Amino acid sequence: RRFGTKCAACQQGIPPTQVVRRAQDFVYHLHCFACIICSRQLATGDEFYLMEDSRLVCKADYETAKQREAESTAKRPRTTITAKQLETLKNAYNNSPKPARHVREQLSSETGLDMRVVQV
C-alpha cells in the first residue's frame, strides 16, 4: 500500500491485477480516467489535455475554455474616424466644449459613430 502504484487522480492504491490507463508517467483507475469538467470517461484514442496537476480535460472542454478566456480578454478594435466625421465633431465641440446628451446623441446619429466615441 505504501510503496505501490497510486492513481494520479484519487491517490488510491492500484492492485497489480487491475486494468489501468496511462497518460505520460501517470497511472489512473479506469473510472478516474475522466474529464474533470464534463466527467466523461476518456477512452483509448480520445484526445485530451493533461494539466500540470495530473488532471485530465477532454479536447472539447479545453478548447471551449480557451475560447472563453480569449473572448473575455479581447479588446474592442480601435475606431477609425473619417475626415468628414472629424470635421463634424470639431465643429460641434468648437461651438460647445461640453455638449449636452441630446447633442451628443444627434452627433452620433449624424456621424454614424457610437455614443462613447462621440463623448471621448
Secondary structure, DSSP 4 states (H G I P E B T S, - for coil): --SS-B-TTT--B--TTS-EEEETTEEEETTT-B-TTT-PBP-TT--EEE-TTS-EEEHHHHHHHHHHHHHHHPPPPPPPPPHHHHHHHHHHHHH-SS--HHHHHHHHHHHT--HHHHH-
